[in-house]
Amino acid sequence: MQDNVILGSIGHIDHGKTSLIAALNGFWGDEREDEQKRGITLDLSFSNLSNGIKNIAFIDVPGHERLVKNMIAGAFGIDYALLVIASNEGIKPQTLEHLKITYLLGIKEFLVILTKTDLASKNTIAAIKLQIKELFSHYNLNYSIFECSIYDNASIQALKEALFLLPKKLHRDLGCFRYYIDRAFAIKGSGCVVSGTLLDGNLNVEQKIWCCNLQKSLGIKNIQSHNAFIKEAKSGQRIAINLAGISHNALKRGYLLTKKGYLRGFNAVEVCLDLHENITHNSEVLVFIGSLKCKGKVLFLKNHPKYATLKCDRAIFSAFGERFILRDENKTLGGGKILSPIGDPMKKKQKLAFLESLDKEDFKTAFSILLSAHKKGFGLISTMQRFGIPQSEAINIASEIQDCFVSTKHLVAYGKQTEQILEKIIHNILDKNPNALLSPALLSQKHAWIVEDFAKMVLETMHQRGLLNKEESFYISLSFKENIQDYLYKSIYETLQMQGFEPIAPYNLYESLDIDRATGNLVLKQLTREKKVIRLNHKLFISAQSLSQLLALMRKILQDEGYLELNNLKNHLNLSRKYLITYLDYLDSFSDIINKEGRRFKKDQLC
């Protein structure tokens, strides 16, 4: 597989970006009729240049000041910026704005291309180079300058050679890809196709993908990279995906594709700002993240102009460290990076410490703060989104924190205070029911945030401290003296007996007795095998004694009134329809009963 490098051509309108790319690879990007008529680039165009070893992907962005939103969508996800400056015009407003935007997006490597050198004198070119040096002195960026004319083949060849020498950028693989759509269109015979840059993971044609914005699962027909079909795409690669199960009209620029369950959307995210213009608290801004554009407000943390909450008009599915741009209708105000893409319940002082630790990538401190903030534990499944690190690394960090329990099976971390909360829950259960048979499964069934290995650790700790006894696989109160199997058998059977004609569903029965479901099911199966309990349907078990009484009553009604149906049965039994219908259906199983359009008769009555 070839190494892939993505270049974004940026710069002022009419400085020759599109012409330069056409000279390099023969591709003329302005394909739209309105672009050709006006002689300017209006939207993004994509092409490539390959020597068989390295593939250079070009994203040509529009240079007009009114098309900055399109420029930002193209500049996102590039490896190197190709800053094009016309030698006969020099540095212009959009030169400055495009440089600022790419800098704010975290692009560090620039190739400054002085085009139209055939239209400028050597002195003019020398003066522009000094201006470029002065301009780049304000930024901590690497740059090289190339002089080019599309009419000078030697200069074009020299630039080509330089491009093929660009080192491939290392792109992180977090095990979960992200893919911002920058175009969605239809191809006759193929259907919906989207294009974009693959981030943070690999993608193959066998995978199902998830559209976060639509909350919809999509299939992949095929993947293309620069007109070649591929089975797998790597992080940092420009690709087109032929999607199944959706129309291109349902997808928009800025929509995000990923694996299901990995990214959550929030309207408010915590950010670190890099402002180039004054912004006041609660200012309305335009937010550009990935290829998405939305409206938002900047809410500064008190006395901390660097950190703020970015409140957007829709849910955004961002990730830690992701760069964004802030603009008003006329100019770029600044940008920044996402620190906390997931909303966390925190006090202001706690939030500030949390953001400072994230800004320094001190994840151990950040984990400790999260453990304190999340009284019911916090999940590690979203560490790619939350911290930009794989789950394995997150588990290692959490494991180093004192008094932190990490469930590697369920990917949840719990702090000491959560252990104390669970202990209190256990004491409350035993206060209400001293005969409760505690188990990890029971506690997990009662509270979804409790995973079984955490519950087992807490129960075992309480047992070691002499607060609980342990019999078989159960943890019991110190006052519990019965044989556990005898107690289980007796309590379930007697409870069903007491409930008569209205037995509750098994899971509700077990919960009322504080028994886990697996244990309850074993006992209930034993009772049904012994014919002490009869199963009428999936959720209705009744004692044999109660069923016998019920059948006798139903047959008496049938004898006295000549028939039996829902209405006259309800006159005698004030039960809900779910019970009455089940009992009538059970009566149908007897050979001497005939069901005619909902009315039951005895066969001998119809003879």
C-alpha positions as CSV (number, residue, x, y, z in Angstrom):
1,M,0.0,0.0,0.0
2,Q,1.2,3.5,-0.9
3,D,2.0,6.1,1.8
4,N,-0.7,8.8,1.9
5,V,-0.2,12.5,2.4
6,I,-3.0,15.1,2.3
7,L,-2.2,18.6,1.1
8,G,-4.6,21.5,1.3
9,S,-4.1,24.4,-1.1
10,I,-4.9,27.7,0.6
11,G,-4.5,31.3,-0.3
12,H,-6.1,34.4,-1.7
13,I,-8.6,34.3,-4.6
14,D,-7.0,34.2,-8.1
15,H,-3.5,33.5,-6.8
16,G,-3.4,30.3,-8.9
17,K,-4.2,27.5,-6.5
18,T,-6.4,25.5,-9.0
19,S,-4.0,26.2,-11.9
20,L,-1.1,25.0,-9.8
21,I,-2.7,21.7,-9.0
22,A,-3.7,21.3,-12.7
23,A,-0.1,21.8,-13.6
24,L,1.0,19.2,-11.1
25,N,-1.5,16.4,-11.9
26,G,-3.5,17.5,-14.9
27,F,-6.8,17.8,-12.8
28,W,-8.8,21.0,-13.3
29,G,-10.9,21.3,-10.1
30,D,-13.4,24.0,-11.2
31,E,-15.8,21.5,-12.8
32,R,-19.1,23.3,-11.9
33,E,-20.6,25.4,-14.6
34,D,-20.8,28.5,-12.3
35,E,-17.1,28.0,-11.4
36,Q,-16.1,27.9,-15.0
37,K,-18.3,30.9,-15.9
38,R,-16.9,33.1,-13.0
39,G,-13.4,31.7,-13.2
40,I,-13.1,31.1,-9.5
41,T,-13.3,28.1,-7.2
42,L,-16.6,28.1,-5.2
43,D,-16.3,24.8,-3.3
44,L,-13.9,22.1,-2.4
45,S,-12.3,19.9,-5.1
46,F,-10.2,16.8,-4.7
47,S,-7.5,15.1,-6.7
48,N,-4.3,13.3,-6.3
49,L,-0.7,12.7,-7.6
50,S,1.0,9.4,-7.3
51,N,4.5,8.0,-8.1
52,G,3.5,4.4,-7.1
53,I,5.2,4.7,-3.7
54,K,3.6,7.8,-2.3
55,N,0.1,9.2,-3.0
56,I,-0.4,13.0,-2.6
57,A,-4.1,13.9,-2.0
58,F,-4.9,17.5,-2.9
59,I,-7.8,19.4,-1.4
60,D,-8.3,22.7,-3.3
61,V,-10.2,25.2,-1.3
62,P,-11.9,28.4,-2.5
63,G,-10.0,31.7,-1.9
64,H,-12.9,34.1,-1.9
65,E,-13.6,35.8,1.5
66,R,-17.3,34.9,1.3
67,L,-16.4,31.2,1.0
68,V,-14.3,30.8,4.1
69,K,-16.8,28.2,5.5
70,N,-15.9,26.0,2.5
71,M,-12.2,26.7,3.0
72,I,-12.4,25.6,6.7
73,A,-14.2,22.4,5.8
74,G,-11.3,21.6,3.3
75,A,-8.5,22.6,5.6
76,F,-9.7,20.2,8.4
77,G,-7.8,16.9,8.3
78,I,-4.9,17.9,6.1
79,D,-1.2,17.0,6.8
80,Y,0.5,19.9,5.1
81,A,-0.7,23.3,3.9
82,L,0.2,24.5,0.4
83,L,0.0,28.3,0.9
84,V,-0.2,29.8,-2.6
85,I,0.9,33.5,-3.0
86,A,0.9,35.2,-6.4
87,S,4.3,36.8,-7.0
88,N,2.7,39.8,-8.8
89,E,0.3,40.5,-5.9
90,G,2.0,39.4,-2.7
91,I,0.3,38.8,0.6
92,K,-3.4,39.6,0.6
93,P,-6.2,39.5,3.1
94,Q,-7.2,35.9,2.4
95,T,-3.6,34.9,2.6
96,L,-3.5,36.1,6.1
97,E,-6.9,34.6,7.0
98,H,-6.2,31.2,5.5
99,L,-2.8,31.1,7.3
100,K,-4.5,32.0,10.6
101,I,-7.2,29.3,10.1
102,T,-4.8,26.5,9.3
103,Y,-2.6,27.5,12.3
104,L,-5.7,27.4,14.6
105,L,-6.5,24.0,13.1
106,G,-3.1,22.7,14.3
107,I,-1.4,22.5,10.9
108,K,2.3,22.9,11.6
109,E,4.0,22.3,8.2
110,F,3.6,24.7,5.3
111,L,4.9,24.8,1.7
112,V,4.7,28.4,0.5
113,I,4.4,28.5,-3.2
114,L,5.1,31.7,-5.0
115,T,3.1,31.4,-8.2
116,K,3.1,33.5,-11.4
117,T,6.8,34.2,-11.1
118,D,6.8,35.0,-14.8
119,L,4.8,38.1,-14.0
120,A,7.1,39.5,-11.3
121,S,10.7,40.8,-11.1
122,K,13.4,39.2,-9.0
123,N,13.3,42.2,-6.7
124,T,9.6,41.9,-6.2
125,I,9.9,38.2,-5.4
126,A,12.8,38.9,-2.9
127,A,10.6,41.5,-1.2
128,I,7.7,39.1,-0.9
129,K,10.0,36.4,0.6
130,L,11.0,38.9,3.3
131,Q,7.3,39.6,4.0
132,I,6.7,35.9,4.3
133,K,9.5,35.6,6.8
134,E,8.1,38.4,8.8
135,L,4.6,36.8,8.6
136,F,5.7,33.4,9.8
137,S,7.7,34.9,12.6
138,H,4.4,35.4,14.4
139,Y,3.7,31.7,14.3
140,N,5.6,28.7,15.5
141,L,5.4,26.9,12.1
142,N,7.8,25.2,9.7
143,Y,7.8,26.4,6.1
144,S,9.6,26.1,2.9
145,I,9.4,28.5,-0.1
146,F,9.1,27.4,-3.7
147,E,9.0,29.6,-6.8
148,C,6.7,28.3,-9.6
149,S,5.1,29.2,-12.8
150,I,2.7,26.9,-14.6
151,Y,4.5,27.8,-17.8
152,D,7.9,26.7,-16.4
153,N,7.9,22.9,-16.4
154,A,11.2,22.8,-14.5
155,S,9.7,24.6,-11.5
156,I,6.7,22.3,-11.5
157,Q,8.9,19.2,-11.7
158,A,11.0,20.5,-8.8
159,L,7.8,21.0,-6.7
160,K,6.6,17.5,-7.6
161,E,9.9,16.0,-6.3
162,A,9.6,18.0,-3.1
163,L,6.1,16.8,-2.5
164,F,7.0,13.2,-2.9
165,L,9.8,13.7,-0.3
166,L,7.3,14.9,2.3
167,P,7.3,12.4,5.2
168,K,4.1,10.6,5.9
169,K,2.4,11.9,9.0
170,L,1.7,9.5,11.8
171,H,-2.1,9.3,12.4
172,R,-3.3,7.9,15.7
173,D,-5.3,4.7,15.7
174,L,-7.7,4.6,18.6
175,G,-9.6,1.5,17.4
176,C,-12.6,3.6,16.4
177,F,-12.7,5.6,13.2
178,R,-14.3,9.0,12.8
179,Y,-15.2,10.4,9.3
180,Y,-16.6,13.8,8.7
181,I,-18.6,14.0,5.4
182,D,-17.5,16.9,3.2
183,R,-19.5,15.8,0.2
184,A,-22.6,13.6,-0.4
185,F,-23.8,12.8,-3.9
186,A,-25.3,10.1,-6.0
187,I,-23.8,8.1,-8.8
188,K,-26.1,6.4,-11.3
189,G,-26.1,2.6,-10.7
190,S,-24.2,2.9,-7.3
191,G,-26.4,5.2,-5.2
192,C,-25.2,7.3,-2.3
193,V,-21.5,8.2,-2.1
194,V,-19.8,10.4,0.5
195,S,-16.3,11.7,0.6
196,G,-14.0,12.7,3.5
197,T,-10.9,12.0,5.5
198,L,-10.7,9.0,7.8
199,L,-9.6,9.8,11.3
200,D,-8.5,7.9,14.4
201,G,-8.9,4.3,13.1
202,N,-9.3,2.0,10.1
203,L,-12.3,1.1,8.1
204,N,-13.1,-2.0,6.0
205,V,-16.0,-2.9,3.7
206,E,-17.3,-5.5,6.1
207,Q,-18.1,-3.0,8.8
208,K,-21.4,-1.4,9.7
209,I,-21.1,2.3,10.3
210,W,-23.1,4.7,12.4
211,C,-24.3,8.1,11.4
212,C,-24.2,10.1,14.6
213,N,-26.4,12.9,13.4
214,L,-29.2,10.7,12.1
215,Q,-28.7,7.9,14.8
216,K,-28.8,5.4,11.9
217,S,-26.9,2.3,11.0
218,L,-25.5,2.1,7.4
219,G,-23.9,-0.5,5.3
220,I,-20.9,-0.2,3.0
221,K,-21.1,-1.3,-0.6
222,N,-17.5,-0.3,-1.4
223,I,-14.6,2.0,-0.5
224,Q,-12.6,4.0,-3.0
225,S,-9.4,5.9,-2.7
226,H,-8.5,8.0,-5.7
227,N,-10.5,6.0,-8.2
228,A,-9.3,2.6,-6.9
229,F,-11.4,0.2,-4.9
230,I,-9.9,-0.9,-1.6
231,K,-11.0,-3.3,1.0
232,E,-9.6,-1.4,4.0
233,A,-8.8,2.3,4.5
234,K,-6.2,3.6,7.0
235,S,-6.4,6.5,9.4
236,G,-5.4,9.7,7.6
237,Q,-6.5,8.6,4.2
238,R,-8.9,10.4,1.8
239,I,-11.7,8.0,0.8
240,A,-15.1,7.9,-0.8
241,I,-17.6,5.4,0.7
242,N,-20.5,4.0,-1.3
243,L,-23.2,3.6,1.3
244,A,-26.2,1.3,1.4
245,G,-29.6,2.0,3.0
246,I,-29.7,5.8,2.6
247,S,-30.2,8.5,0.0
248,H,-27.5,11.1,-0.5
249,N,-30.2,13.8,0.2
250,A,-30.4,12.6,3.8
251,L,-26.7,13.3,4.4
252,K,-25.1,16.7,4.8
253,R,-21.6,18.2,5.0
254,G,-20.5,18.0,8.6
255,Y,-22.3,14.7,9.5
256,L,-20.1,12.3,11.3
257,L,-19.7,8.6,10.6
258,T,-18.2,6.2,13.2
259,K,-18.8,2.9,15.0
260,K,-22.0,2.6,16.9
261,G,-21.8,3.3,20.7
262,Y,-18.4,5.1,20.7
263,L,-19.4,8.8,20.3
264,R,-22.0,10.7,22.3
265,G,-23.3,14.1,21.2
266,F,-23.6,17.1,23.4
267,N,-24.7,20.7,22.8
268,A,-22.2,22.0,25.3
269,V,-18.5,21.1,25.4
270,E,-15.6,22.5,27.4
271,V,-12.8,24.1,25.4
272,C,-9.5,25.9,25.6
273,L,-9.5,29.1,23.5
274,D,-6.9,30.8,21.3
275,L,-8.6,34.1,20.5
276,H,-7.3,36.6,17.9
277,E,-10.2,39.0,18.4
278,N,-12.1,40.2,21.5
279,I,-15.0,38.0,22.5
280,T,-17.2,38.8,25.5
281,H,-19.1,36.3,27.7
282,N,-22.2,34.9,26.0
283,S,-21.1,36.1,22.6
284,E,-22.8,34.5,19.6
285,V,-20.4,32.9,17.2
286,L,-20.2,30.6,14.2
287,V,-18.5,27.3,15.1
288,F,-16.6,25.2,12.6
289,I,-15.5,21.8,13.7
290,G,-14.5,19.1,11.2
291,S,-16.6,19.9,8.1
292,L,-19.5,21.0,10.4
293,K,-20.7,24.5,10.7
294,C,-23.2,25.5,13.4
295,K,-24.2,28.4,15.7
296,G,-23.0,28.7,19.2
297,K,-22.3,30.9,22.3
298,V,-19.1,31.3,24.2
299,L,-19.5,31.1,28.0
300,F,-16.3,31.9,29.8
301,L,-15.4,30.3,33.1
302,K,-15.3,33.1,35.7
303,N,-12.0,34.9,35.7
304,H,-10.5,32.4,33.2
305,P,-10.6,33.8,29.6
306,K,-8.7,30.8,28.3
307,Y,-11.3,28.2,29.3
308,A,-15.0,28.3,28.3
309,T,-18.1,26.3,27.6
310,L,-19.0,26.3,23.9
311,K,-22.8,26.0,23.7
312,C,-24.0,24.9,20.3
313,D,-27.4,25.0,18.6
314,R,-27.2,21.2,18.1
315,A,-25.5,18.2,19.5
316,I,-21.9,17.9,18.3
317,F,-20.0,14.6,18.3
318,S,-16.5,15.9,19.1
319,A,-13.4,14.3,20.5
320,F,-10.7,15.4,22.9
321,G,-8.1,17.6,21.3
322,E,-10.2,18.3,18.2
323,R,-9.6,21.7,16.8
324,F,-12.3,24.2,15.9
325,I,-12.6,27.7,14.5
326,L,-14.8,30.6,15.7
327,R,-16.0,33.3,13.4
328,D,-18.6,36.0,13.0
329,E,-20.2,36.8,9.7
330,N,-17.1,38.7,8.6
331,K,-13.9,37.5,10.2
332,T,-12.1,34.8,12.1
333,L,-12.3,35.4,15.8
334,G,-10.0,32.6,16.9
335,G,-10.2,28.9,17.6
336,G,-9.2,26.4,20.1
337,K,-9.3,22.7,21.0
338,I,-11.9,20.5,22.7
339,L,-10.9,19.6,26.2
340,S,-14.1,17.9,27.5
341,P,-16.4,16.7,24.7
342,I,-18.7,14.9,27.2
343,G,-20.9,16.7,29.7
344,D,-19.9,16.0,33.3
345,P,-21.7,17.1,36.5
346,M,-19.1,19.3,38.2
347,K,-18.9,22.3,40.4
348,K,-17.1,25.3,38.9
349,K,-13.9,24.9,41.0
350,Q,-13.8,21.2,40.2
351,K,-14.4,21.9,36.5
352,L,-11.5,24.4,36.3
353,A,-9.1,21.8,37.9
354,F,-10.4,19.2,35.4
355,L,-9.9,21.5,32.4
356,E,-6.4,22.4,33.5
357,S,-5.4,18.8,33.9
358,L,-6.8,18.0,30.4
359,D,-5.0,21.0,28.9
360,K,-1.7,19.5,30.2
361,E,-2.8,16.0,29.3
362,D,-2.5,15.0,32.9
363,F,-5.0,12.2,32.6
364,K,-4.3,10.6,36.0
365,T,-5.5,13.9,37.7
366,A,-8.4,14.2,35.3
367,F,-9.5,10.6,36.1
368,S,-9.3,11.3,39.9
369,I,-11.5,14.4,39.4
370,L,-14.0,12.3,37.3
371,L,-14.1,9.6,40.0
372,S,-15.0,12.3,42.5
373,A,-17.6,13.9,40.3
374,H,-19.3,10.7,39.2
375,K,-20.8,9.2,42.3
376,K,-21.9,6.1,40.4
377,G,-18.7,5.5,38.5
378,F,-17.7,6.6,35.0
379,G,-17.3,4.5,31.8
380,L,-14.1,3.9,30.1
381,I,-15.7,2.8,26.8
382,S,-15.6,6.4,25.6
383,T,-12.0,7.1,26.4
384,M,-11.2,7.6,22.7
385,Q,-13.8,10.5,22.7
386,R,-13.1,11.8,26.2
387,F,-9.2,11.6,26.3
388,G,-8.0,10.6,22.8
389,I,-6.4,7.5,24.2
390,P,-7.3,3.8,23.6
391,Q,-9.2,1.9,26.3
392,S,-6.1,-0.2,27.3
393,E,-4.2,3.0,28.2
394,A,-7.2,4.3,30.1
395,I,-7.5,1.1,32.1
396,N,-3.8,1.4,33.1
397,I,-4.2,5.0,34.2
398,A,-7.3,4.3,36.3
399,S,-5.6,1.3,37.9
400,E,-2.8,3.5,39.2
401,I,-5.2,5.7,41.2
402,Q,-5.5,4.9,44.9
403,D,-8.9,3.4,45.9
404,C,-10.0,3.1,42.3
405,F,-11.7,-0.1,41.3
406,V,-11.6,-0.8,37.5
407,S,-13.9,-3.3,35.9
408,T,-11.9,-4.4,32.9
409,K,-14.8,-6.6,31.8
410,H,-17.4,-3.8,31.8
411,L,-15.0,-0.8,31.3
412,V,-16.2,1.1,34.3
413,A,-14.1,2.9,37.0
414,Y,-15.4,3.4,40.6
415,G,-14.0,5.6,43.4
416,K,-14.0,5.1,47.1
417,Q,-17.1,7.2,47.6
418,T,-19.0,4.9,45.2
419,E,-17.9,1.9,47.3
420,Q,-19.4,3.7,50.3
421,I,-22.6,4.4,48.4
422,L,-23.0,0.7,47.5
423,E,-22.4,-0.3,51.1
424,K,-25.2,1.9,52.2
425,I,-27.5,0.4,49.6
426,I,-26.6,-3.1,50.9
427,H,-27.4,-2.0,54.5
428,N,-30.7,-0.5,53.3
429,I,-31.7,-3.8,51.6
430,L,-31.0,-5.8,54.7
431,D,-32.8,-3.3,56.9
432,K,-36.0,-3.9,54.9
433,N,-35.5,-7.6,54.3
434,P,-33.1,-9.4,56.7
435,N,-33.6,-12.6,54.6
436,A,-32.2,-11.0,51.4
437,L,-29.9,-13.3,49.5
438,L,-27.3,-10.8,48.3
439,S,-25.3,-11.5,45.2
440,P,-23.4,-9.5,42.6
441,A,-26.1,-10.3,40.1
442,L,-28.9,-9.1,42.4
443,L,-27.2,-5.7,43.0
444,S,-26.6,-5.3,39.3
445,Q,-30.2,-6.0,38.5
446,K,-31.4,-3.5,41.1
447,H,-29.1,-0.7,39.9
448,A,-27.9,-0.6,36.3
449,W,-24.8,1.4,37.3
450,I,-23.5,-1.4,39.5
451,V,-21.4,-4.0,37.5
452,E,-21.1,-7.5,39.0
453,D,-17.3,-7.6,39.6
454,F,-17.5,-4.3,41.5
455,A,-20.5,-5.6,43.5
456,K,-18.6,-8.8,44.3
457,M,-15.6,-6.8,45.5
458,V,-17.8,-4.7,47.9
459,L,-19.7,-7.7,49.2
460,E,-16.5,-9.7,49.8
461,T,-14.9,-6.7,51.6
462,M,-18.0,-6.4,53.9
463,H,-17.7,-10.2,54.5
464,Q,-14.1,-9.9,55.4
465,R,-14.9,-7.0,57.8
466,G,-17.5,-9.2,59.6
467,L,-20.5,-7.3,58.3
468,L,-22.0,-10.2,56.3
469,N,-21.9,-13.9,56.4
470,K,-21.3,-16.0,53.2
471,E,-23.2,-19.2,52.4
472,E,-22.7,-20.9,49.0
473,S,-22.6,-18.0,46.6
474,F,-24.7,-15.7,48.7
475,Y,-23.9,-12.9,51.1
476,I,-26.4,-12.9,54.0
477,S,-27.2,-10.9,57.1
478,L,-25.7,-12.1,60.4
479,S,-29.2,-12.9,61.6
480,F,-30.0,-15.3,58.7
481,K,-30.0,-18.9,60.1
482,E,-32.1,-20.9,57.7
483,N,-30.9,-23.4,55.1
484,I,-30.6,-21.3,51.9
485,Q,-32.1,-23.9,49.5
486,D,-35.0,-24.6,51.8
487,Y,-35.6,-20.9,52.2
488,L,-35.6,-20.3,48.5
489,Y,-38.0,-23.1,47.8
490,K,-40.4,-22.2,50.5
491,S,-40.4,-18.4,50.0
492,I,-41.0,-18.6,46.2
493,Y,-43.8,-21.2,46.6
494,E,-45.5,-19.5,49.5
495,T,-45.4,-16.1,47.8
496,L,-47.1,-17.6,44.7
497,Q,-49.7,-19.3,46.9
498,M,-50.5,-16.0,48.6
499,Q,-50.9,-14.2,45.3
500,G,-53.7,-16.5,44.3
501,F,-55.1,-15.7,40.9
502,E,-52.9,-12.6,40.4
503,P,-49.3,-13.9,40.6
504,I,-46.7,-11.3,39.7
505,A,-44.1,-11.9,36.9
506,P,-41.1,-13.9,38.0
507,Y,-38.6,-11.1,37.8
508,N,-40.9,-8.9,40.0
509,L,-41.3,-11.9,42.4
510,Y,-37.6,-12.3,42.7
511,E,-37.1,-8.6,43.3
512,S,-39.7,-8.6,46.1
513,L,-37.7,-11.4,47.8
514,D,-34.3,-9.9,47.0
515,I,-33.2,-12.9,45.0
516,D,-31.3,-12.7,41.8
517,R,-33.0,-13.8,38.6
518,A,-30.8,-16.8,37.8
519,T,-31.3,-18.2,41.3
520,G,-35.0,-17.6,41.2
521,N,-35.4,-19.3,37.8
522,L,-33.7,-22.5,39.0
523,V,-36.1,-22.7,41.9
524,L,-39.1,-22.0,39.8
525,K,-38.1,-24.7,37.3
526,Q,-37.9,-27.1,40.1
527,L,-41.4,-26.2,41.3
528,T,-42.8,-26.6,37.8
529,R,-41.1,-30.0,37.4
530,E,-42.8,-31.1,40.7
531,K,-46.1,-29.8,39.4
532,K,-46.5,-27.5,42.4
533,V,-46.4,-24.5,40.1
534,I,-47.9,-24.3,36.6
535,R,-46.5,-22.2,33.8
536,L,-49.2,-20.6,31.7
537,N,-47.1,-18.4,29.6
538,H,-43.6,-16.7,29.6
539,K,-44.4,-14.4,32.5
540,L,-47.3,-16.1,34.3
541,F,-46.7,-18.9,36.8
542,I,-49.4,-19.9,39.2
543,S,-49.5,-22.4,42.0
544,A,-51.2,-25.7,41.1
545,Q,-53.6,-25.2,44.1
546,S,-54.7,-21.7,42.9
547,L,-55.1,-23.0,39.3
548,S,-57.3,-25.9,40.4
549,Q,-59.5,-23.4,42.3
550,L,-59.6,-21.1,39.3
551,L,-60.6,-24.0,36.9
552,A,-63.4,-25.1,39.2
553,L,-64.7,-21.5,39.3
554,M,-64.6,-21.2,35.5
555,R,-66.4,-24.4,34.9
556,K,-69.1,-23.4,37.4
557,I,-69.7,-20.2,35.5
558,L,-69.8,-22.1,32.2
559,Q,-72.3,-24.5,33.7
560,D,-74.5,-21.8,35.3
561,E,-74.5,-19.4,32.4
562,G,-74.1,-21.7,29.5
563,Y,-70.9,-20.1,28.1
564,L,-67.7,-18.4,29.2
565,E,-66.1,-15.3,27.7
566,L,-64.1,-12.3,28.7
567,N,-67.0,-10.2,30.0
568,N,-68.8,-12.7,32.2
569,L,-65.5,-14.0,33.6
570,K,-64.6,-10.5,34.5
571,N,-68.0,-10.2,36.4
572,H,-66.8,-13.0,38.7
573,L,-63.1,-12.2,38.8
574,N,-62.0,-8.6,39.1
575,L,-58.7,-9.2,37.3
576,S,-56.9,-7.4,34.5
577,R,-57.4,-8.6,30.9
578,K,-53.9,-10.1,30.7
579,Y,-54.8,-12.6,33.4
580,L,-58.4,-13.3,32.1
581,I,-57.2,-13.9,28.5
582,T,-54.4,-16.2,29.7
583,Y,-56.8,-18.2,31.8
584,L,-59.4,-18.5,29.0
585,D,-56.6,-19.7,26.6
586,Y,-55.5,-22.3,29.2
587,L,-59.1,-23.5,29.4
588,D,-59.1,-24.1,25.6
589,S,-56.4,-26.8,26.1
590,F,-59.0,-29.1,27.6
591,S,-60.6,-31.5,25.2
592,D,-64.2,-31.0,26.5
593,I,-64.1,-27.2,25.8
594,I,-64.9,-25.6,22.4
595,N,-64.0,-22.0,21.6
596,K,-66.4,-20.3,19.2
597,E,-65.4,-16.8,18.3
598,G,-64.3,-16.0,21.8
599,R,-67.1,-17.8,23.7
600,R,-66.3,-21.1,25.4
601,F,-68.8,-23.9,25.5
602,K,-68.8,-27.5,26.8
603,K,-69.0,-30.0,24.0
604,D,-72.0,-31.7,25.5
605,Q,-73.9,-28.4,25.5
606,L,-73.6,-28.2,21.8
607,C,-74.7,-31.7,21.0
